[in-house]
Amino acid sequence: MEITITRDSPVPLRVQLLNQLRHFILSRQWPPGYHIPSESELKRQLTTVAQDGFATGERAAKLLIKRIEGDDSPPRQEIVDTQLIIRASTAPPYGCTR
């Protein structure tokens, strides 16, 4: 009994996970007390966006300190560096053929 993510499915990842979890629980393939896969077990399959949380927090803290010290410049939007980590959960757009 393994959770399977289908990359080519038009069904969104979260719905695939929900349907599989529901099936395993309701069919009693996963009885009470069964170990449901942890985040660390699932994250090896899930596409994610990585961000440097420390750098983002540091920048936010500096802006907050400036605001506390009297900076009344209008709010602004800042771009945060990100990295897309593609794993098994990424599929081409629905209807797109490879």
Residue pairs with C-beta under 8 A, 6 or more apart in sequence:
1 24
1 29
1 30
3 17
3 20
3 21
3 37
3 42
3 45
4 20
5 13
5 16
5 17
5 45
5 46
5 88
5 89
6 16
6 91
7 88
7 89
7 90
7 91
8 91
8 92
9 16
9 91
10 94
10 95
11 19
13 46
13 89
17 42
21 36
23 29
24 30
24 34
30 36
44 87
45 87
45 88
45 89
46 87
46 88
46 89
47 84
47 85
47 86
47 87
47 88
47 89
47 90
48 84
48 85
48 87
49 82
49 83
49 84
49 85
50 82
50 83
50 84
50 85
51 80
51 81
51 82
51 83
52 80
52 81
55 81
56 80
59 78
92 98
